[in-house]
Amino acid sequence: MAAYAVHANPNPRTNAAVPFLLDVQAEVLARLGTRVVVPLYRREAAGVQPLARLTPVVQFLGQPLVVMVPELAGIPLRELGPVAGDLAAARGEVLQAIDLLLTGF
């Protein structure tokens, strides 16, 4: 599993609003049976005004998606859909948002 891989969301209850999950877990922990992911919301489905530092908007497959860092979660590896691409280019923004969530600055 590569960090910053974007996986399709296979959950039919949520994938209309959250089409993708961003894997943010360190690659050295790939042997774990879980992954830490951040949901990538369609902008119109996010339900919040994106906050530049906490919920950055990224472009993926030609669409703006809100990186919903406050919803960071661990999920079983088997619940991840196929890899659809990666957001390694947004690593800095995502790490800054995670840092803000965990430390407050």
N, C-alpha and C positions, 0 to 999 in steps of 0.2 A: 504494500500500500504506500503510495506516495503522498506526502503531506501536500496539501493544497489541490488534491485531486477533487474534481467536482463529480458527484454521483447523481444519477437520476433518482428521484424520490419514488420508490415503488408503491407507496401507500396511496391507495385510491381515494381515501377520505381527505387527504391533504395535498396531493400533488397538483391540483389545479392552482392553488394559491402558492404552494412551495414546490416548484418543479425540481429543485436540486438541493443537495446537501453538500456542504464544503467540509472536507476532512482537514482538520487542523492539528491532528495528533502528530507528534514527532515520529519520524520513520524508524528510529531505533527501538520503538515500542511496537513494531508491527506484529510481533508474536502474540500480543494480547488478543483476546477474543472480542474486544470492543474497540470502538473508534470514537474520538471526540469530534463532533460535527457542529456546524453552524448552518441553520436553515437559510436558504437563499429565496427570499420572497419576491414574487412579482410586485413591482412598485405599487400598483393599484390595489393589491391585496394586503399590503403590509399593515394597514390600519393605523399607522403612525406617520408623522412627518419625519423623514429620515434626519437623524442628527449626524452631521458630517463625521465626527470622531467616534461615535459609539455604534452607529448603524450606517456605515458607508454604502454608497451605491456603486456597483461595479457593472461593467459591460461583460456579458457572457452570451455567446452565440447571437450577437446582434441585439440583445435586449437588456435593458437596465434591470438589475436585481438588487434588492436591499439585503445586505449581509446583516442578519438579525442576531448580533452577538449576544444580547441579553437572553437569547433562547439557546445558548450553547448547551450541548447535552452529550452524554455518552450513550451509544447505542450498540447493540450486538452487531458484529461484522456481517452476519447473515441478513440483516435488515437493510443493508446498503444495496442500491441498484447498481447497474453497470456504470463504469466511468464514462463521462461525457466530455471530458476535457480537464483543463486545470486553470487555476487562478494564481499561479506562482507569481505573476507580475503584480498582484495586489497584496502580496505577503506583508509588506510594511504597513499598509493601511489596516489590515486585519489584525496584525499583532498589536498595533497601537490601540485598536478598539478593545481587544481582549485585556490589554494592560489597564485601560481606563475602567473596564468593568470590574477587574479584580483589585485594583489599587486606588481607584478614584482620581487618578491623574495620569 
